[in-house]
Amino acid sequence: MNAPFSASPHEGEVLDVAVVGAGFAGLSMAIALKKAGRTSFRVFEKAADLGGTWLFNRYPGIACDVPSFLYSFSFAPNSGWSRSYSPGDEIWRYIKRVSDTYGLAPYLRFNARVTRAQYDEAAQLWHVTFATGETVVARALVTGMGALHVPSFPAIEGLENFIGPKFHSAEWDDDFDVTGKTVAVIGTGASAIQIVPQIADKAQQVLLYQRTPAWVLPRMDRPTSAMMKALFRHVPLLQRLYRAWIYARMELRAVAFTVWPSLMNRLEKLAVAYLDATVNDPKLRKELKPNYTIGCKRVLISDDFYPAMNRKDVALVTSPIREIEKDAIVTEDGKRRPVDAIVLATGFRVTDWIPGAQIIGRGGRDMTREWREAGSARAYLGTVTEGFPNLFMLLGPNTGLGHNSIIFMIEAQTRYTMDCLKWLWSGRAGSVEVRTDVQRAFNERLDSQMRRTVWLSGCRSWYLNENGTNSTIWPSFTLSYWWKTHRARKRDFQLEPARTPV
Ligand SMILES: Cc1cc2nc3c(=O)[nH]c(=O)nc-3n(C[C@H](O)[C@H](O)[C@H](O)COP(=O)(O)OP(=O)(O)OC[C@H]3O[C@@H](n4cnc5c(N)ncnc54)[C@H](O)[C@@H]3O)c2cc1C
C-alpha cells in the first residue's frame, strides 16, 4: 500500500495528467500512460487501496457476471482464473498483480478524495482540489470514478431506528457473523441473488424483500480445469481465441437488446423454463416471475438463487415495506417480522453522475448542475463533453453495457483519450474540446437508437433517471463503439494553440 496522499507531486509541478480513481478504468489509463513512456501523471484514489468495485464489494458470494476470461484486460491475460465467473477477491488480486506488473505503485496516491476540479481557461490547466484542501495542477484530467460505487440507501421509514447490524452490500461488515441469525435482505438485484444462497446455510432464516422480481438465467459456472489452465498458459493464442469466442457470443446478444427487442421473447422463454424447472412451489414461482420484457432491467445469472429460494429457511416477502422498527420489519400487509440484521442490497446511485466531486469547466460551467438541469448527462462518445476542455471521462454517459464486458469499453476509451492527449503533448494544441455541433449530432443519433432498445420498453430500472432518460447504457454493439473510438478525429474537436510552452 502506498503512503497517504501528501501535498502535490512536487511543489509547483504541473502534471501531464491527473487521473481520478484506481479501479479498472483509472488503472487502464495509468498503464497506457506508462506504456507511452509518460511519467508525469498521478492516479488519485479516495480509498486506501486500488481495485474500486472489487475492493469495496466483499459480500459473501461476490463474483463477476461476465466470464472472467473476458472480464479482464485484453493486454493482461490470466490463464489461472479459478472459475468461469471468478470470485471478487480473485478479481481484486488480478487487478493488484496487473498494477504491480506495470510498476504503477509510485504513481498511485491513496486517501486522496477529489472534491473539485476547475479548469483555468487562461492557463489551459485543471486545478484539482482534494478533501484535505490540497491541490494539484494538471494539463489534462481523466476521471475513472466509477458508475457503481456510491451506495443507494432506500428511504424506508424507521431504518435509522433499527438496532441490529445493518449495512449496504457494498459495505459488508466483515465482523458480522450470520450464524443462527434471522437476516433480512432488501432488494433482488445482482448482489442480493449472490448473497442469499451464500448466507442461507449458516443463517437461521433469510427473508428476501422483493419490490420487483428479476429475470434470472442459469450461470453455468464451473471451475477451470487444470488442463485448460495449462493449455492457456503454454499456448496463449488458445486463450485469446477463447476470449474472442466469449466476446462474440455475448456481442450477439446486442442484436436482441438494441435492434430487435422482439428477439428477447426467446430468451424470456428460456428464463421461464428455468424458473419452472427449479422453483418447486407454484405460488413462489408466480411471485418470482417478472411482468416486464426480459433485458429491460439487468438480466441476472445464477445457478444457486432459485434452488436457495426452495429452502424452508428462506422466505420471499413481496408486500412492500411500511416501516422498520428497532428489531423488526413491518410490511403493508400488516405483518411484523422480527429480524436480527438487515442487508441493504439496494444498488448504487448510478444516474447522479460524478457524485461527490464538482467539475467546473470553461466559463465556470458546473458539469453536474448542467446535466441535472438538462435532465440527462450528455457527452460525445461518453468520453468528452463540450465546455470542458482537456477532460476525459472513462465510463462516462452512455458507455455502460447490458450485454458484454465493460472492460472492453474502458480500453476503447483509454485508446481514444491517448489519441487526444498526444495532440497536447506534441505541442500542437494547448486545449482539446469536442465541438458542440458534433456532440449534439452524436446525441441525436444516440437518442434515436435508444428509442428502439429493450431498455425503453416500459420498465423502471436503474439505467433510467427520474425523467425516464437512459444516459447509462451504450445502445448498440460494442464493436460499433470500438469503431467510433479507434481513432480520435481532429475534425471533431476545437484545438486551441498552447499558451504556455509544453
Ligand atoms: C458487485 C458488482 C459486480 C460487477 N460485476 C461486473 C461484471 O461482471 N462485468 C462488468 O462488465 N461489470 C461489472 N460491474 C461493474 C463494475 O463497476 C465495472 O466492471 C468496473 O469495475 C468499473 O471500473 P471503474 O474503474 O470504472 O469503477 P470503480 O471500480 O467503481 O472504481 C472507481 C474508483 O474511483 C474512486 N473514486 C470515485 N470518486 C472519487 C473521488 N472523488 N476522488 C478519488 N477517487 C474517487 C473510487 O473510490 C473507486 O476506487 C460490477 C459492479 C459491481 C458493483
The ligand as a MOL file (V3000), in Angstrom:
LIG
                    3D

  0  0  0     0  0            999 V3000
M  V30 BEGIN CTAB
M  V30 COUNTS 53 58 0 0 0
M  V30 BEGIN ATOM
M  V30 1 C -20.8660 -6.0590 -7.3490 0
M  V30 2 C -20.5250 -5.6370 -8.7420 0
M  V30 3 C -20.2610 -6.5950 -9.7250 0
M  V30 4 C -19.9450 -6.2050 -11.0220 0
M  V30 5 N -19.7160 -7.1640 -11.9650 0
M  V30 6 C -19.4520 -6.7850 -13.2300 0
M  V30 7 C -19.2340 -7.7520 -14.2570 0
M  V30 8 O -19.2670 -8.9430 -14.0320 0
M  V30 9 N -18.9970 -7.3230 -15.5180 0
M  V30 10 C -18.9650 -5.9990 -15.8290 0
M  V30 11 O -18.7540 -5.6690 -17.0010 0
M  V30 12 N -19.1410 -5.0710 -14.8810 0
M  V30 13 C -19.3860 -5.4200 -13.6030 0
M  V30 14 N -19.5840 -4.4660 -12.6450 0
M  V30 15 C -19.4300 -3.0570 -12.9710 0
M  V30 16 C -18.0520 -2.5890 -12.4570 0
M  V30 17 O -18.2420 -1.4780 -11.6730 0
M  V30 18 C -17.1240 -2.3560 -13.6010 0
M  V30 19 O -16.9510 -3.5760 -14.2830 0
M  V30 20 C -15.7220 -1.8550 -13.2410 0
M  V30 21 O -15.2400 -2.3940 -12.0630 0
M  V30 22 C -15.7340 -0.3610 -13.2000 0
M  V30 23 O -14.4330 0.0970 -13.0090 0
M  V30 24 P -14.1780 1.6350 -12.7750 0
M  V30 25 O -12.7390 1.7930 -12.5680 0
M  V30 26 O -14.8300 2.4220 -13.8370 0
M  V30 27 O -15.0220 1.9850 -11.4770 0
M  V30 28 P -14.7950 1.5340 -9.9840 0
M  V30 29 O -14.3350 0.1520 -9.8940 0
M  V30 30 O -16.0600 1.9120 -9.2740 0
M  V30 31 O -13.6200 2.4660 -9.4970 0
M  V30 32 C -13.7860 3.8440 -9.3510 0
M  V30 33 C -12.7760 4.3220 -8.3450 0
M  V30 34 O -12.8190 5.7500 -8.2970 0
M  V30 35 C -12.7030 6.1470 -6.9570 0
M  V30 36 N -13.2970 7.4600 -6.8170 0
M  V30 37 C -14.5820 7.8140 -7.0600 0
M  V30 38 N -14.7750 9.1100 -6.7960 0
M  V30 39 C -13.5670 9.5920 -6.3820 0
M  V30 40 C -13.1330 10.8780 -5.9610 0
M  V30 41 N -13.9660 11.9140 -5.8970 0
M  V30 42 N -11.8240 11.0430 -5.6230 0
M  V30 43 C -10.9470 9.9920 -5.6790 0
M  V30 44 N -11.3280 8.7330 -6.0490 0
M  V30 45 C -12.6200 8.5570 -6.4040 0
M  V30 46 C -13.4720 5.0930 -6.1910 0
M  V30 47 O -13.0970 5.0580 -4.8370 0
M  V30 48 C -13.0800 3.8260 -6.9510 0
M  V30 49 O -11.9470 3.2190 -6.4070 0
M  V30 50 C -19.8930 -4.8320 -11.3440 0
M  V30 51 C -20.1680 -3.8790 -10.3660 0
M  V30 52 C -20.4880 -4.2680 -9.0870 0
M  V30 53 C -20.7800 -3.2040 -8.0550 0
M  V30 END ATOM
M  V30 BEGIN BOND
M  V30 1 1 1 2
M  V30 2 1 2 3
M  V30 3 2 2 52
M  V30 4 2 3 4
M  V30 5 1 4 5
M  V30 6 1 4 50
M  V30 7 2 5 6
M  V30 8 1 6 7
M  V30 9 1 6 13
M  V30 10 2 7 8
M  V30 11 1 7 9
M  V30 12 1 9 10
M  V30 13 2 10 11
M  V30 14 1 10 12
M  V30 15 2 12 13
M  V30 16 1 13 14
M  V30 17 1 14 15
M  V30 18 1 14 50
M  V30 19 1 15 16
M  V30 20 1 16 17
M  V30 21 1 16 18
M  V30 22 1 18 19
M  V30 23 1 18 20
M  V30 24 1 20 21
M  V30 25 1 20 22
M  V30 26 1 22 23
M  V30 27 1 23 24
M  V30 28 2 24 25
M  V30 29 1 24 26
M  V30 30 1 24 27
M  V30 31 1 27 28
M  V30 32 2 28 29
M  V30 33 1 28 30
M  V30 34 1 28 31
M  V30 35 1 31 32
M  V30 36 1 32 33
M  V30 37 1 33 34
M  V30 38 1 33 48
M  V30 39 1 34 35
M  V30 40 1 35 36
M  V30 41 1 35 46
M  V30 42 1 36 37
M  V30 43 1 36 45
M  V30 44 2 37 38
M  V30 45 1 38 39
M  V30 46 1 39 40
M  V30 47 2 39 45
M  V30 48 1 40 41
M  V30 49 2 40 42
M  V30 50 1 42 43
M  V30 51 2 43 44
M  V30 52 1 44 45
M  V30 53 1 46 47
M  V30 54 1 46 48
M  V30 55 1 48 49
M  V30 56 2 50 51
M  V30 57 1 51 52
M  V30 58 1 52 53
M  V30 END BOND
M  V30 END CTAB
M  END
